[in-house]
Amino acid sequence: MNAPSPSLTANAQAATANAWIEWTGGDCPVSHDTVVDVRHADGKVTEAVRAGDAIDDDPFYGFDWWAHKETQVDTTGFINRYRVVPA
């Protein structure tokens, strides 16, 4: 197996190794079509889902589990780790 290129970021290197990547909130870190496993704040693991499925832009009932917005009522679904599922 070839070593990752030194130009890859730490997150990209971890994704290449299929390791869990810590997530503390913000915009979704991968393309919305990327298939990922995610670990939620409540410990639940959701496997092999599209990253964009964790976002609902509805202005009244929407959610974004990637963002960690303080205005969300239910924070148990916040994503705190993810890993890219190899194609």
C-alpha positions, 0 to 999 in steps of 0.5 A, a space after each residue: 500500500 502506498 503512503 498518502 501524499 504529504 500534501 493531503 490534510 490530516 482529515 484526508 489522510 484519516 479518511 484514506 485510512 478509513 479512521 474516525 475523524 473528530 468533528 466539532 461542528 461547521 459546514 459539512 466537511 465532504 461533498 453531500 454525495 459522499 457516503 459516510 459513517 457517522 457517530 452522533 453525540 448520543 453514541 449512535 452510529 449511522 452507517 453508509 449514508 449520504 453526508 447530505 442526508 444529515 441536512 434539512 434546509 426547511 426554515 422552520 423544522 430544518 436541521 443540520 447535524 454537521 453544524 452543531 447549531 445552538 438553536 437546534 432543540 435536539 442536540 443528540 443527533 449532532 455528528 461528532 465523528 465521521 469516516 468516509 466509506 470506501 467506494 
